[in-house]
Amino acid sequence: WPLFTSLSVDLTVTSLFLPLVSGHAVHVCAGDAAAALRAIVSHDTLDVVKLTPSHIAVLAGLEVSTTRLRLVVVGGEALTASHLDTLRRLHPSMRVVNEYGPTEATVGCVAAEACEDTPSVIGRPVAGARVWVVDRDGALVPRGAWGELWVSGPGLARGYHAAPALTAERFVPCAVGGVVRAYRTGDRVR
């Protein structure tokens, strides 16, 4: 796995620790984003990378026609069909996993394999995470209805440092599913 982002960026959590705890090597890439991405897709031994859609947009502008990457985990921004097309041009059978998760829930808490006809589907909760789609009163909406995504689980932060009002607004009591509290993401989903 390549590591090309600062240690202070939340996607680094999974880019660094996931490979290490699963017995893989971490390859540290230096340089600006374009140079690092060019090195990553051209490298002979790298086969997994975590990117944002903004990274994919940079890749689209590089003169790279193929890669050995077999798995790309995408998160941090909405994945579009255009992003998916860019990755598929580099390797037609590449698996692309769309991962959703705010920093407040320790990044990835929902994931799905991306599909050309529905690239924006974020999928189902990962192990230990809980998610709900609720109305403005915090009640579950019917299946297929639009609402706000609430997230909970063992990776949920306690709140915002020195910001009790914001913490109270976003980290709320949750009466659904026996969970004590949840994070109001502000994201509308169905």
C-alpha positions, 0 to 999 in steps of 0.5 A, a space after each residue: 500500500 502506498 502512503 502519500 498523504 500527510 499523517 495529519 489527514 484522516 485517510 492516512 489512518 486506513 492507508 497506514 494501519 490497515 496494511 500493517 495490521 494485515 501483514 502488508 507493506 507500506 510504501 512511502 511516496 514523496 513529492 507533490 500529489 501528481 508525482 506521487 500518483 504517477 509513481 503509485 500507478 507506475 510502481 511494479 509491486 503496489 496493488 492497493 491504494 486509497 484515494 479521494 476523487 480529487 486524486 482521481 481527477 489528478 490521475 486523469 490529467 497524467 499521461 499514464 495508460 495502465 497500472 498494476 493496481 487491483 484495488 482502489 478504495 475511494 473516499 472523502 468526496 462523492 464518487 462519480 461515473 467520470 472518476 470510475 471511468 478514469 480508474 477503469 481505463 487504467 485497469 479494466 478489471 480493477 475493483 473500486 470500493 466506495 467508502 464513506 465516513 466522516 472524520 468524527 466516526 474514524 473515517 470509513 464506516 460504510 462501504 460498497 463496491 462501486 458499479 458504473 451505473 450507481 457509482 454514488 452508492 455508499 453501501 452498508 456499514 462496516 463491522 461495528 458501525 451502525 447507521 440510520 436514515 432519519 427525519 428532522 425529528 430523529 425518527 427512522 424514515 421509510 425504506 427508500 425515503 430521503 433523510 439525514 444519515 446518522 452514524 454510531 459505533 466504537 469509532 465515534 468521537 466523543 465530540 469536538 475539543 473545546 466546542 460544547 455547543 457544536 458537540 451537543 448539536 452534532 453528537 445527539 442522543 439516539 433512541 434507535 437500535 439501543 444506541 446511546 448516541 449518534 453523530 448527525 452527519 448532515 448528509 442526505 441519503 436514502 
